[in-house]
Amino acid sequence: SAAARKQFMGFMMMDFRVCSLKFDLEGIRNDEEEDFVGPYVKQVSILDHIEISQVFHCDGLLLCVIKDKEGLVVWNPYLGQTKWIQPRTEFDRLDVYALGYDKNRNHKILRIFFDNRTVLGYEIYDLCSNSWKVVNVTLDWSIRSNQRGVSFKGNTYFLARVGYIDDFLVCFDFKTHSFGPLLPL
C-alpha cells in the first residue's frame, strides 16, 4: 500500500537489546495538537534473552556482539534465522568486528583483536564453512579499538590513523582478505 511505502523500518540498540524501529517518513501527526508522534519501537523477541553490546549490518544481515565476551550472533531478520558463532580464542570487549561478503556472496566476519589497545591480530570467520582463519598482515597504520566500520557492497570501510592523526579511509576487501591503500580524507 502507499502508506507502507512511506514507512521506514530499521533497528536500534536500547539497554543492550536490539529493537525494531518504524516511523512514517512524512511524519506522524497528532490531529488535536499537530505535534510529531514518536516512532514505534519494539524489542526483537528472537534476541530478547541475550544482552548485546554492538550491532553491525551488511546485506540485510545483522552481526550482534554479545555483551560480556560470550560470542557473536548473526541474525537474518527477514527469515527470522540466527546463527551462533563460537570464538577461536576468547573475545575481548575491545575487539573490532565487520561483516561483509566475497565474490560468491558468502558472508564473512572480520575480527580485529586487541590487548590493552594494541592490535594482536586479524581473523576471518566464514559463515559457509563455519571456520576461523588467521589473516597474516603487517600494517604501518592502525584502527582504534572503539572504531566501527561501515559496510558497502560487501566490503567494510574504517577510519585509519598514522600516529595520532585520524585522517585516512581504508577498505577491508572480503574477496582478497586484505586491506586496501590508505585514502586521505
C-alpha positions in Angstrom: 0.0 0.0 0.0 1.0 3.6 -0.3 1.2 4.0 3.4 3.6 1.1 3.8 5.9 2.5 1.1 6.2 5.7 3.2 7.3 3.9 6.3 10.9 3.3 7.3 11.9 0.2 9.3 15.2 -0.2 10.9 16.9 -1.4 14.0 18.4 0.3 17.0 20.1 -0.6 20.3 18.4 0.2 23.6 19.5 -1.1 27.0 21.7 -3.8 25.4 18.7 -5.1 23.4 18.1 -4.9 19.6 14.8 -3.2 18.8 12.9 -2.7 15.6 12.0 0.8 14.8 9.2 2.0 12.5 8.2 5.5 11.6 6.4 7.3 8.8 8.8 9.2 6.5 6.3 12.1 6.2 5.9 12.3 10.0 3.1 11.1 12.2 0.9 13.9 13.5 -1.4 14.1 16.4 -4.6 15.7 14.9 -5.5 17.5 18.1 -2.1 19.1 18.8 -0.4 18.9 15.5 2.7 17.6 17.3 5.0 14.9 16.0 4.3 11.5 17.5 7.4 9.4 18.1 8.4 6.3 16.3 7.2 2.8 17.1 9.9 0.8 18.9 9.6 -2.9 19.8 12.2 -5.2 21.3 13.2 -8.1 18.9 11.8 -11.2 20.6 14.2 -13.7 19.0 17.1 -11.9 20.7 15.4 -10.9 23.9 17.2 -13.4 26.1 20.7 -12.0 25.5 22.4 -8.7 26.1 24.1 -7.2 23.0 26.8 -4.6 23.1 27.3 -3.9 19.3 25.4 -4.4 16.1 26.8 -4.4 12.5 24.8 -4.5 9.3 25.6 -5.9 5.8 23.4 -7.0 3.0 20.3 -7.5 5.3 22.1 -9.4 8.0 22.9 -8.2 11.5 26.0 -9.2 13.3 25.4 -8.9 17.1 28.2 -8.9 19.6 27.1 -10.4 22.8 27.9 -8.4 25.9 30.5 -9.9 28.3 32.5 -11.6 25.6 30.2 -14.6 25.2 30.2 -14.8 21.4 28.5 -13.5 18.3 25.1 -14.0 16.7 24.3 -13.4 13.0 20.6 -12.7 12.6 18.6 -12.6 9.3 15.6 -10.5 10.3 13.7 -11.3 7.1 13.9 -15.1 7.6 14.0 -14.9 11.4 17.1 -17.1 11.5 20.0 -16.9 13.9 23.5 -18.4 13.8 25.7 -18.5 16.9 29.4 -18.1 16.3 31.9 -19.5 18.8 35.3 -17.8 19.2 38.6 -19.4 18.1 40.2 -17.5 21.0 38.4 -15.6 23.8 36.6 -12.5 22.6 37.5 -9.2 24.2 35.4 -6.0 24.7 38.0 -4.1 22.6 37.7 -6.3 19.6 36.5 -4.7 16.4 34.2 -6.6 14.0 33.0 -6.2 10.5 30.5 -8.1 8.3 31.0 -8.5 4.5 30.9 -11.0 1.7 33.1 -12.4 -1.1 32.5 -12.6 -4.9 30.2 -15.6 -4.3 28.2 -13.6 -1.7 29.5 -15.9 1.1 29.2 -13.8 4.2 32.3 -13.4 6.4 33.2 -11.7 9.7 36.4 -9.8 10.2 37.7 -9.7 13.8 40.5 -7.4 14.8 41.6 -8.4 18.2 43.3 -6.3 20.8 45.2 -6.5 24.1 45.3 -3.2 26.0 44.5 -1.2 22.8 47.3 -2.9 20.8 46.3 -4.9 17.8 47.2 -8.6 18.3 45.9 -9.9 15.0 43.2 -10.4 12.4 41.0 -13.3 11.6 38.0 -14.1 9.4 35.1 -16.3 10.1 33.4 -17.9 7.1 29.7 -18.5 7.6 29.6 -21.2 5.0 32.5 -23.3 6.3 31.9 -22.4 10.0 35.6 -21.8 10.5 38.0 -19.2 11.6 41.1 -18.3 9.5 44.0 -16.1 10.7 44.9 -13.2 8.4 48.6 -12.5 8.4 49.1 -8.8 7.7 51.6 -6.3 9.0 50.3 -2.7 8.9 52.1 0.6 9.4 48.8 2.3 10.4 46.1 1.4 12.9 42.3 1.3 13.6 41.3 2.3 17.1 39.7 -0.3 19.3 36.5 1.8 19.6 36.2 2.2 15.8 33.2 1.0 13.9 33.4 0.2 10.2 30.7 0.8 7.6 29.8 -1.9 5.1 29.3 -1.1 1.5 28.9 -3.6 -1.3 30.4 -6.4 0.7 33.5 -4.5 1.9 34.0 -2.6 5.1 35.5 0.9 5.4 37.3 2.2 8.5 38.9 5.4 9.6 42.6 4.7 10.0 45.3 6.6 11.6 49.0 7.0 11.4 50.4 8.0 14.7 47.7 10.0 16.5 46.0 11.5 13.4 42.7 10.1 12.1 42.9 11.2 8.5 42.6 8.2 6.3 39.9 5.9 5.0 40.8 2.2 4.5 38.8 -0.6 2.9 38.9 -4.3 4.0 38.2 -6.4 1.0 36.4 -9.7 1.9 37.2 -11.1 -1.5 41.0 -10.9 -1.0 41.1 -10.9 2.8 43.3 -7.8 2.7 43.2 -4.1 3.4 43.4 -1.6 0.5 45.6 1.5 0.4 45.1 4.4 2.8 42.9 7.1 1.2 43.5 10.6 2.5 40.4 12.5 3.7 
